Every structure is written in structure tokens, then in C-alpha cells.
């Protein structure tokens, strides 16, 4: 099931790269974030909760029916816009990861995106561990952070669209980076002063900030992937960074036991400033 969903995800992203006009890429990236969060709340929340009433068989059948209904419009879109009309369509059989890595520009982009993911996801993904170390009850973490976190991320997805239109991708990146720095300061202060409300506020805010940064990155990935092998390039840009960030998050959790949370967030803030500075020029490139 995971293999099938991952394949569908890459195919759909490849289709998006080919179909979406450059001026719509920021909105498409924001919509993707909103869709991911909505799907997580429905699939990981509502469907799991309804299991107690309807049982797993009914839930899986409803899930299968939902997937079928959602795939049909995509199939109609592919029928309406044949692949023969696409640029570089005849070169699809040459798609490979090594082709991307041989391109120095694409290799630099991939490296920057990977480094960015290795910074933003650990500083956002370990906040619940920090709250546990602060002796915040699990019920509060799940009830407050677990509920308000996705809601603020959805709000971020909505806000990011007009923000990127007005300020550009670079302006949005700077804005959400500033929010992330404020959130890191709030979590650090809340932990040091044992103020759980401040630490939880920072934990919620950093999730929204990282989501905003990733929307700007996703919008740029859509442009960077448009070429002879869009699905392969998109999978590399999107997947390699996320995989590396998972390893970085695990390493970060081990690092905290040695250096403490205040130092971890201080180093995270410094790394975020450095990577934002490196990203500003590539992310400010004009769309094709």
C-alpha cells in the first residue's frame, strides 16, 4: 500500500509539474500543503475514530471509494491534455536520477534543498519531546498542540498564497523564517523559565513557520522539475530532502541529550539563518 501510494504521489506531482502554469505554482504549492494536512486529519483522525463505530472493513471500503472518486478527475485531465503535446515528451525513456546529478545547477539545488530540510524539520519535529521534558501532560500536548498545530498550518497554507503573490517567493521565505526564529525564541524562553504556555505557543508557531517555508520551496521545486524528466526530478527534489531530514531529526533527538534544548534551538536558529541566506538567490529565480 505504501509503495502504491508513493508511486501515485510521484506520478501526480509529475503531472502537476507538466500542467501547472508558472504563475500558478505558488498557489499549487499552498494547495498541496492544505491537501496534505486535510488528508492527515481525515485519514489519520476521522477514519481512525470512525473505526470504533463502523469497523475496519467499512472504513477501508470507504477509503477505497474515496481514492477512486479522486483519481477519476485526474484520468479525465490526462485524456483531455495528451502527452504528445508536452515538451520533451520523446525523451521520457531517458529519465534517471544520475541525469539530474550530472547537471551542476540541479545538483546545487538538490544540495540546498536537502540541507534546508535537514534544518527546518528537526526544529519543528522534536517540539513534543521538548514539552515532555518540560513535564507538560501528554493530554495537553495532544489536545492543544495536536489540534492547533494542523489548524495553524492550514491557515499558513491560505496566507502563503497572497503573501507569495505580493512579496514573491523570496519575501515569503524571509517572512516565515522570521516567524520560525520568534517561535524558537519562545520555545527556548518557555523551557528555561518553565512556562509551558509559552513553550506550547512556540511549538505551534514553529510548525506553521516551517510549513510556510516548505510551501515556498515546493513552489520553486515545481519550476526546477520542469524538463525532460519532471516526475524523476520532482521525486528527487522532494524525496531526498525529506529522507535526509528524517535521519537529521533522529540525530537531533540524540544531540539534545548532550547539549540541552536551549543550545539545540540556538544552533537551529543559526543554521536556519545560514540556509535562508544561501537559498535567497536560487529561490528568487524567475519562473520559466
N, C-alpha and C positions, 0 to 999 in steps of 0.2 A: 504493500500500500504506500509506504513512504517513497519507494523508488518510482512508482507510478505518479504520485503527486508531484515529486520533484521534476520528473520529465514533463508533465503538463505545465508546470510553473515556468520552466525554461522555454518551452515552445510558445507559451502565451507572451512571455517577455520578448522573445524574438519577433513575434508578430507585432507587438507594440512598437518595437524599435523601427520596424519597416513602415508601419502605417501612420504613426503619430507625427504630425507636422511640428517642426522645431518650436513654433510659438506656443504649442500646447504642451510641451514637455514638462514645464513646472507644474501645471495642473494635473497632468498624468501622474507625476511622481507623488503629489499630495494625495490624489485619489487612491493610489496604491497603498500608501500608509493607512489611510482611512479604511480601506477594504480589509487589510491585514488585521487591524485592530477589531473591526466589526466581526470578522470571521473568528478571531480568537475568542471574543466574548460569546458568540453564538455557539461555535463548535466546542470550545473548552469550558463554557459556562452553562448556557441554556440547555444544550443537548445532554450534557452530563447530569444536570439537575433533573431533567425530564425522565431520565432513566428510572428513577425511583417510582415514577407513575406508570410509564408505558413499557419498560423493559428494554433490553439492548436490541432485540430483534426489530422492534418498531423504530427505534432510533436509527439503526443502521439503514433500514429501508427508507426512512425519511431523508437521511443524509445522501443516499444513492440517488433518490429522486431529485434532490436539490442540485446535485452535481450535473445530472442530465439536463435539467432545465437551464442551468447556467452555461453549459457547453454549447447548446444549440445556437444561440445568437452568434457565438464565435465562428461556428461552422458556416453559418449564413454569410458572415462577413468575409470569410476566406473565399466563398463561392462568388461573392459579388466582386471582389478585387483579386483576380487571378495572379499567381506568382509570376507569370510570364511578363507582366508589366513592371516588375521590380528591377531596379538597377542591380547589376552584378548577379542576376539570378542564375546565370550559367556557371557560376563559379562556386556553387554551394558544395559540390563534392570535394572542394579543397579545404573545407573548414577544419581547423585544428588549433589546439592550444599553442603549439610551437610557432605557428604563424603569427600569433599575437605577440609572443615573447621575442620574436626576431625583430619586431618593429620597435625601434628605440623610444618613440613617442608613446606608444601604447604601453610599453614596459614601464616607463616612468610613471604614467598614470596609474597603472596597476599597483606599483610600489607605494605611491602616495595614498591611494585608497585603502590598501591593506594596513599601512601604518595608522591611518585615521581610524579605521575600525578597531585596531588594537588599542587605541586611546579611549574612544568615546564609549564603547560597550562595557569595558571593565568599570569605568567610573559610574556608569548607570546600573550595571547589573549586580553589583555587590552591596547596594544600599540596604537591602533587607537583612543581610548579615550584620551590617553596622548597627541597625536598630535592635537586633537581638543582643548584640554586645552591650547596647545601652539599656538592656533589660526592659525593652518595650514588649508588652504582651503580644503573643502571636495573633490573638484575636484582633487587636488594634492594627497590627501590620496588615493582616489580610483584609480587614473591614475598611480601613482608611486608605492605605497605600494601594492595596489591591483593587479598590474601586475607583478612587480618584485618579490613580495613575493612568489607566486606559482612557478615562474621560478627558483628562488634560491633553493626552496625546492626540485624541480625536480633534480637540479644539485646535491644537497645533497644526494638524493637517489642514483644517479650514483656514486658519490665519495665514499659513505659509503661502497660499495661492496669491492673495492680493499683495502680500509682502514681497514675493519674488517678482511680481509684475511691476511694482513700484520701485523697488530698490535693486532689482537684479539678483542673480544667484550669489554674487559676492557679498552684497549688502545683507541678504538673508543669513548667510553663513556667519557674518560678523555679529549680527543681532542675536542669533541663537547661541553663539559662542559666549557672548556676554552674559546671557541668561544662565548658561552652564556654569560659568565662573561664580556668579552670585549663588547658585544652588550649592556648589562645592563649599563656598564660604559658610553658607547656612548650615550644612551638614557638619562641617568641622566645628563651628561655634557651638552648635547644639550638642555635639558629642563631648566637647571639652567642658562645657558648663552644665552638662546633664539636663538639657532642656529638650525633652523628647518631641514636643510640638514643633520646635524649630528644625530639628533633625528630620522629622517626617515631612515637613514642608519642603525642605531641600531635596529629599528623596523623590518627592512627586515632581518638583520643578526640573530636576536634572533629567528625568525621563522624558519630559516634554521637550527640553532643550536638545537632547540627543536625537529625538525624533525629528525635530526641525532641521538639524544639521544633516541627517540622513536623507531627508526629502530633497534638500539642495544637491546632495551628492547623487541621488537617484536621477534627478533631472539631467545632470551632466552626463551620467552613465548612458542614458538613452541616446545622447548625441555622440558620445565616444564609440558606441557599439554599432553605429550605422555604417555598414560597409559590406564586404563580400561574405562575412560570416557573422551576422548580427546575433544569433542565438548563442553561438560559441563565445563571442566576445562578452556579451552581457553576462553569461554564466560565469565567466572568469572574473569579470569586474565585481559582480555581486557575490559570488560564492567563495572565492579565495579569501577575500577580506573577512567575511563572516566566519569562515573556518578558522582563520588565524586569530580572530578576536575571541573565539571560544577558548583556544589554548591560552591566550593572554589573560582572559578572565580567571581561568584556573590558576595560572601563575600569580595573578594579583591577589587571589584569596590566600595563597601561601605566603605572599610577601607581607600581608597585613600582620601576620603573627610575629614578624620580625621587626617591623618599623612602626606599627600603630596606625590607626585610622587617620589622625591629623596629617602625618607625614605622607601617607598614601594619597590623600586628596590634594595635598600641596604639590606633590610630584605630578599628579594627574592634571592639575591646573597648568603647571609649567609645560607639560607635554602637549596639552591642548593648545596653548598659545603658540608653541613652535609649529605644530602641524597645521594650524589655521594660517599662519604666515606662509608656509610652504604651499598651501592649497589655493591661496587667493588668486594667483596668476592663472593656473590651469582652470579653475572653476569660473573665472571671469571671461574665458574664451567665448567668442561669438559662436552661436549655433550655426550649423551648416544650412 
